[in-house]
Amino acid sequence: MTLRSIGLFVVAAILEIGGAWLIWQAVREHRAWWLAGLGIVALGLYGFAAALQPEASFGRILAAYGGVFVAGSLLWGVVVDGFRPDRFDLLGALVCLVGVGVIMYAPR
């Protein structure tokens, strides 16, 4: 169940961050407007990926996903845009991922 949850967080991150990036490319980088349309589709699919989480609490899922989004956004910037995070970016991402672990996977 934990591996499924982690996999869904990864899929959700790719869809949400990728969707937002596609819209950014269309609007901010003056690329083709159809990229924004693809971004909107990806953002919609993100909602479905989040809904497939085994945990039943919407608030818990979205709170934990916030930490995945922070770390994933930095990673996306490194891989796709050549962004170079500093030590504080990395520390912040680590804190967020620890938070994800506590929120989602702590024994209850």
C-alpha positions as CSV (number, residue, x, y, z in Angstrom):
1,M,0.0,0.0,0.0
2,T,2.9,2.4,0.8
3,L,4.5,1.8,-2.6
4,R,1.2,2.4,-4.4
5,S,0.8,5.6,-2.5
6,I,4.3,6.8,-3.3
7,G,3.8,5.9,-7.0
8,L,0.6,7.9,-7.1
9,F,2.4,10.9,-5.5
10,V,5.0,10.7,-8.3
11,V,2.4,10.5,-11.0
12,A,0.4,13.4,-9.5
13,A,3.6,15.5,-9.3
14,I,4.5,14.8,-12.9
15,L,0.9,15.7,-14.0
16,E,0.6,18.9,-11.9
17,I,4.1,20.3,-12.3
18,G,4.2,19.3,-15.9
19,G,0.8,20.8,-16.5
20,A,1.8,24.1,-14.9
21,W,5.1,24.1,-16.8
22,L,3.2,23.7,-20.1
23,I,1.0,26.6,-19.3
24,W,4.1,28.6,-18.3
25,Q,5.7,27.8,-21.6
26,A,2.7,29.1,-23.5
27,V,2.1,32.2,-21.5
28,R,5.5,33.3,-20.2
29,E,7.8,31.9,-22.9
30,H,5.5,32.8,-25.8
31,R,5.4,29.2,-27.1
32,A,2.4,27.6,-28.9
33,W,-0.9,28.1,-27.2
34,W,-1.9,24.5,-27.6
35,L,0.8,23.7,-24.9
36,A,-1.6,25.5,-22.5
37,G,-4.4,23.2,-23.6
38,L,-2.2,20.2,-22.8
39,G,-1.3,21.7,-19.5
40,I,-5.0,22.1,-18.6
41,V,-5.6,18.4,-19.5
42,A,-2.6,17.4,-17.3
43,L,-3.8,19.4,-14.4
44,G,-7.2,17.7,-14.7
45,L,-5.6,14.3,-14.7
46,Y,-3.6,15.3,-11.6
47,G,-6.9,15.5,-9.7
48,F,-7.7,12.0,-10.6
49,A,-4.3,10.7,-9.6
50,A,-4.7,12.3,-6.2
51,A,-8.2,10.8,-5.8
52,L,-6.8,7.3,-6.3
53,Q,-4.7,7.5,-3.1
54,P,-5.5,4.6,-0.7
55,E,-5.9,7.1,2.2
56,A,-9.5,8.3,2.6
57,S,-8.8,11.8,4.0
58,F,-8.8,14.5,1.3
59,G,-7.1,17.0,3.7
60,R,-4.3,14.5,4.6
61,I,-3.6,13.6,0.9
62,L,-3.5,17.2,-0.2
63,A,-1.4,18.4,2.8
64,A,1.1,15.6,2.2
65,Y,1.1,16.2,-1.6
66,G,2.1,19.8,-0.9
67,G,5.5,18.5,0.3
68,V,5.8,16.3,-2.7
69,F,5.0,19.3,-4.9
70,V,7.8,21.4,-3.3
71,A,10.5,18.8,-3.8
72,G,9.2,17.7,-7.2
73,S,9.1,21.3,-8.5
74,L,12.8,21.8,-7.6
75,L,13.6,18.5,-9.2
76,W,11.6,19.5,-12.3
77,G,13.6,22.8,-12.5
78,V,16.9,20.9,-12.3
79,V,16.0,18.3,-15.0
80,V,14.0,20.5,-17.4
81,D,15.1,24.1,-16.9
82,G,18.7,23.7,-15.7
83,F,17.9,25.2,-12.3
84,R,20.6,24.9,-9.7
85,P,19.1,24.7,-6.2
86,D,21.2,26.0,-3.3
87,R,21.6,24.3,0.0
88,F,18.5,26.0,1.5
89,D,16.4,24.8,-1.4
90,L,17.6,21.3,-0.8
91,L,17.1,21.6,3.0
92,G,13.6,22.9,2.5
93,A,12.7,20.1,0.1
94,L,14.1,17.5,2.7
95,V,12.0,19.1,5.5
96,C,8.9,18.9,3.2
97,L,9.5,15.2,2.4
98,V,10.0,14.4,6.0
99,G,6.7,16.1,6.6
100,V,5.1,13.9,3.9
101,G,6.4,10.8,5.6
102,V,5.0,11.9,9.0
103,I,1.6,12.9,7.6
104,M,1.1,9.9,5.4
105,Y,3.0,7.0,6.9
106,A,3.2,7.5,10.7
107,P,1.5,4.7,12.6
108,R,-1.9,5.7,13.8
